Amino acid sequence: MSFNEKFLVEISSLPDLKNPKLVCGLPGSGFVGKLAVDYIVDKLQGKQFADIYSSSFPPQVTIQQDGTVDLIKNSLYYCKTELHDLVILTGDAQPVLPQSEYLLAEEIINNWHCKKV
């Protein structure tokens, strides 16, 4: 079986991070992971620095309050803390197939676009 997933990573800025740790929270059973990381981003005043689009996400869009349409995506945020800086992955959906989840994880790990201080 071959996979033709394509990933597009749009980076708006490259954060300087001290001893970064990655935290992921995506929609799933009860949206618990997504709600948890959204809360962390809000409380720690996280700043978005990248969006990830993939053909492995469900073929859906989200409709914004102003009526515009956005493609399903995952986003990366960073939060500065005293011990570790956090990179937080959250998004609208997970990849459809389990194999695609591994490919997305590899994409994030292999193309981590953060400058480590």
C-alpha positions in Angstrom: 0.0 0.0 0.0 1.4 3.4 -0.9 0.6 6.7 0.7 0.4 9.9 -1.3 -0.2 12.2 1.6 1.0 15.8 1.1 1.8 18.2 3.8 2.0 22.0 3.6 3.6 23.8 6.5 3.1 27.6 6.6 5.4 29.2 9.0 4.7 32.8 10.1 7.6 33.2 12.5 10.5 31.1 13.9 10.5 31.3 17.7 13.7 31.1 19.8 13.0 28.3 22.2 14.8 27.2 25.4 14.7 23.5 26.1 11.4 23.0 24.2 8.9 20.3 24.9 6.1 19.3 22.4 2.6 18.8 23.7 -0.2 17.5 21.3 -3.9 17.7 21.8 -6.1 16.9 18.8 -9.8 16.2 18.5 -10.8 12.7 19.5 -12.9 11.0 22.1 -14.8 13.9 23.8 -12.3 16.5 22.5 -10.4 16.2 25.8 -6.9 16.6 24.4 -7.9 19.5 22.2 -9.7 21.3 25.0 -6.8 20.8 27.3 -4.2 22.3 25.0 -6.5 25.1 23.9 -6.8 25.9 27.6 -2.9 25.9 28.0 -2.5 28.1 24.9 -5.1 30.6 26.4 -3.7 30.7 29.9 0.0 30.9 28.9 -0.8 33.4 26.1 0.6 31.1 23.4 1.6 32.5 20.0 0.8 30.7 16.8 3.8 30.3 14.5 2.8 27.6 12.0 -0.2 25.9 10.3 -0.1 22.4 8.8 -2.4 21.4 6.0 -2.5 17.8 4.8 -4.3 15.7 2.2 -4.6 13.1 5.0 -7.1 15.2 7.0 -10.8 14.6 6.4 -12.2 16.4 3.3 -14.0 19.1 5.3 -13.8 22.8 5.9 -14.7 25.0 8.9 -17.1 27.9 8.6 -16.0 31.0 10.6 -18.4 33.3 12.3 -18.0 35.9 9.5 -19.1 33.3 6.9 -15.6 32.6 5.5 -14.4 29.1 5.0 -11.1 27.6 6.2 -9.5 24.3 5.3 -9.0 21.8 8.0 -5.6 22.3 9.6 -3.4 21.7 12.6 -1.6 24.7 14.2 1.6 25.0 16.2 1.9 27.5 19.1 4.7 28.3 21.5 4.5 29.4 25.1 7.5 30.7 27.2 7.8 29.2 30.7 10.6 29.3 33.3 11.7 25.7 33.0 10.8 24.7 29.4 9.3 26.5 26.5 6.3 24.6 25.1 5.4 23.9 21.5 1.8 23.0 21.3 0.1 21.1 18.4 -3.6 21.4 18.2 -6.0 21.4 15.3 -9.3 20.7 13.7 -8.8 17.0 12.9 -6.5 14.1 13.0 -5.4 12.2 9.9 -8.0 9.7 8.6 -5.8 6.6 8.6 -3.5 5.4 11.4 -0.6 5.2 8.9 -1.2 8.9 8.1 -0.9 9.7 11.8 2.6 8.3 11.8 3.5 10.3 8.6 2.2 13.5 10.2 4.3 12.9 13.3 7.3 12.3 11.2 6.7 15.5 9.3 6.5 17.5 12.5 9.6 15.9 14.0 11.7 16.0 10.9 10.8 19.5 10.0 10.7 21.1 13.4 11.3 24.7 12.3 12.3 26.2 15.7 15.6 27.7 16.5 16.8 26.1 19.8 18.8 28.5 22.0 
